[in-house]
């Protein structure tokens, strides 16, 4: 059984997880711009950014569901269903990590493409404005992805605590 201060600290980490994943959703949804030709660009324009949004939303929802349990466990150390918490943490942290990877990978590749196109079309009027808008859009995607990375690290830390608690409360096949 973990000390009471550790269990209360876990509630704080759950709150950080909710805040970071929720912040990731908000930054990504509010990120959009209109090009000089009238084309609107948002996260909906890229499949990887939609995936990033869905993983952030799933992580936020999972953390919101787990927050009341964590608050209960802070004052009552006996976990009712430790396997659910352990497996849920594992699945959601892997899902969030894949969203982080997709977000960073696609935004970095798009950044390279934007810079190469801006160099190639350097004599076209307004290309600097387009490059600036695209890079600001990708910077905000990176901020959203970084917030999801923070939430992923927090959930990984909580996953370690749930595995420690699971190993002390249940006996497996090899341990009788």
N, C-alpha and C positions, 0 to 999 in steps of 0.2 A: 504494500500500500504506500502510495506517495504521501509525502507530508502535506499538510493542509495549505501551506504557502505555495507549494508547487501546483496543487490543484487550482488554487485561486489564480496563480500566474497563467495557467492554461486557459482560464476564462478570458484573460487579457489577450492572449495570443489568438483565441477565437475571434475576439473583437477586431484585432488587427487584420485577420484573414477576411472577415466580412467587409471591413472598410477598404482594404486594398483591392479585393475583387470587385466590389461595388464601384469603387473609383475607376477601375479599369473599364467597366461597362459604360460609365458616364462619359469618360474621356473619348472612348471610341465612338459612341453614338453621336456625340456633339461635334465630331470631327468631319468637316466637309468644306468644299470650296467650289467656286464656279470659274471655269476657264474663260479666257477672252472670247472664245467662240460660242460661249453659252452652255458648254457641257458641264453638267454637275457631277462631281466626284465625291463619293462617301465610302464608308466601309462596305456598303452593299455592292460596290463595283468589283470587289475582289473576294474570291471564295475563301482564301486563307484568312482574311480579316473577319469574314462572317463566322468562320470556325473559331477564331480567337474570341469573338464576342460570345459565342455559344458556350465555350469552355469557361469563360469568366462568369457568365450567368449561372451555369451549373455549379461552379465553385462557390459562388455567393449564396445560392439557394441551399446548398449542402451545409455551408457554415451557419446559415440562419436556422436550419433545422437542428443542427448539433448544439447551438448556443444554449438553449434551455437545458439540455442534458448536461452540458458542461457546468452550468450554474448549479444544477442539482447535485452533481458529483463533487463540486467544490465543498459542499457541506455534509454530504453523505458519501463516504468513500466506496461503498459497494456498488459496482457497476451491474446493471441489470442484464444487459446484453453486450458483453465485451467483444464478441466475435463480429457483431454488426458494425461496431465502431471501428474495429481494426480493419475489416475488409472494405468498409466504406471509405475510410481514410486513404487506403492504398489505391483504390480505383480512382478516386477523385484527384489525388495528387498526380497520378500518371496522366490522367486526362488534361489537367491543367498544365503539366509539363509539355505535353504535345502541343497545346495551344500556344505556349510561350515560344517553342521552337518554330512553329509555323509563322507566328507574327514577326519574330526577329529575322528569320530567313527571307521571307518575302519582302519585308520592308528594306532590308539591306540590298537585295538584288534590284528592287525598283529604284533605289537611290543611285546605284551604278548606272542603270539605264537612263535615268533622267539626266545625270551629269554628262553621259556620252551624247545623248541627243542634243543637249544644250550646246555642247562643243561643236557638233556637226552642223547645227543650224544657227551658228553664232551671228550671222548677218541678217537673220529674220527679225523684223521689229517686234518687240514685246516678248521675245524669248526669255529675257531675264525675269520678267514678271511671272511667266509660266513656271520657270525653274524654281523661283522663290516659293510660289504657291504649292508646287508639288513637294518641295523639300519640307515646308512647314507641315503639310499634311502627313508626310512620313515621320517627321519628328514627333507629332502627336500620337501616331500609331506606336512608335517606340516607347513613349511615356506610358501608354496604356499597357503595352506588353511588359514593361518594367514593373508596373503595379501588380500585374498578374504574377510575375516572377516572385515578388515579395510575398504574395498570398500563397504561392506554391511552396516557398521555403517555410512559411509558418505552418502550413498544413503538413509538410514533411516532418517538422519538429513535433507536431501533435501526434503524428502517426507513430513516431518513436515512443512517445509516452503511452499511447494506447497499446502498442505491442508489449511494452514492459508491464503494463497493468494486466494485459491478457495472459502473459506468461506466469504471472503470480496468482491469477485467479482460476485458471483452467489447467487441466492436465491433458496432455496429448496422448497419442497412441503409444509412443515410446516411453512415456513417463507415467508409471502407475503409482 
